[in-house]
Amino acid sequence: MFRGIIQNLLLVFLEHQWTAIIITTLLFIGMHIQYFKKPIMLINITVPSLIFGWIYCQTNNILVPFLVHFLMKIGMTLLFKYSLIKVKH
């Protein structure tokens, strides 16, 4: 929704890709208020959102950032599953 609809509309009206990407990312962050008191989690959604926005602008194909997001999640899952990354309690 954020890339396919919001970022596209912003690109049409603003005609500057980074402005559209940043506004889209800010809106995405706004939907995740539970992370506002967890700076690391906020960074963990902000940086990928900016990257996915850039990838979408470069490829003009919504499937590419979708695939990158999917692969990133699979990679993180495997890293946690095999204890290559551990969560501190």
SULKA-V368045 format. One record per residue. RES is the residue in one letter. PHI is phi in degrees with one decimal (NA if undefined). Layout:
# SULKA-V368045
res | phi
RES | PHI
RES | PHI
This chain:
# SULKA-V368045
res | phi
M | NA
F | -66.5
R | -77.1
G | -67.7
I | -111.6
I | -64.5
Q | -62.9
N | -61.2
L | -62.5
L | -63.8
L | -62.6
V | -65.3
F | -85.3
L | -97.1
E | 59.2
H | -131.5
Q | -62.8
W | -70.3
T | -64.6
A | -63.8
I | -64.3
I | -67.2
I | -63.3
T | -60.6
T | -63.8
L | -62.4
L | -65.4
F | -62.8
I | -61.8
G | -60.2
M | -80.9
H | -119.6
I | -62.2
Q | -63.7
Y | -94.9
F | -61.9
K | -98.2
K | -125.9
P | -55.8
I | -64.4
M | -65.7
L | -62.8
I | -65.5
N | -65.9
I | -103.0
T | -73.5
V | -61.8
P | -61.5
S | -60.7
L | -63.8
I | -65.9
F | -62.7
G | -62.7
W | -65.3
I | -59.1
Y | -62.1
C | -64.9
Q | -71.0
T | -98.9
N | 54.7
N | -141.6
I | -64.2
L | -70.7
V | -68.1
P | -64.3
F | -61.4
L | -66.1
V | -61.9
H | -61.3
F | -60.0
L | -63.9
M | -63.6
K | -66.2
I | -61.9
G | -59.9
M | -63.4
T | -59.6
L | -66.0
L | -62.5
F | -72.2
K | -59.0
Y | -95.5
S | 56.4
L | -79.2
I | -129.0
K | -122.9
V | -96.2
K | -80.2
H | -101.9
